[in-house]
């Protein structure tokens, strides 16, 4: 179910007033994590709504016969989805089931009990946008073996704090990781090379909207490199103390050469409308 918000308010109250559904049922959907607002999975009854926000309710979350996110493309080899913010790409020690991987696996098994799914690349839990999975280990390995060469373009849209002096730049750093999984920039060029290109699209007195193209795919690289130039991404609780409901980073375009079909492929994901409310 998809709902376009017509009036500002709080999530539970809005749904109760605008759906032919009991308050108890709506609360159950919230408690199960089956409701998404502008691509953000939320369990909060008082989640704030803006006009033109998109609410999606996964009414079949128990059996996963439907997905709580959009499938952008699917064939016999791959499946490409539009990942919401707030959900893991794959399992961790703390969370096994509420992941895109697990939801997709159950969804595919409903159609074919022998179906499998394999991770090709990942997005951070709080980053939304295009995510690619393979349907066999062979396809996964074929993509991953030359991933950086196969990918022609990986574009993101981000909202960052402040106005940037350089309206266009190429950030080159070496990244390392602490024992507590925090990524930081190495001053002596040790660690993994990370390259991020950005260009300012729009700006106001408080925020800037950036078009970002990455040349490497390191963990948290965009977040860490923008924080390093004193323009952290809005909503980044891991590398700042932001109080926003979501991370304002969205994987909007993916262009690659498919080594299986030997064809170029191009995927796009619409930037959540809430991004435009920060920088118009």
PyMOL commands that set and color helices and strands:
alter all, ss='L'
color gray80, all
select helices_A, chain A and resi 11-18+23-31+100-111+137-145+147-150+221-228+273-276
alter helices_A, ss='H'
color red, helices_A
select strands_A, chain A and resi 2-4+9-10+35-37+40-42+48-49+54-57+70-74+78-83+118-119+128-134+151-161+168-177+183-185+192-203+207-214+249-258+263-268
alter strands_A, ss='S'
color yellow, strands_A
deselect
rebuild
show_as cartoon
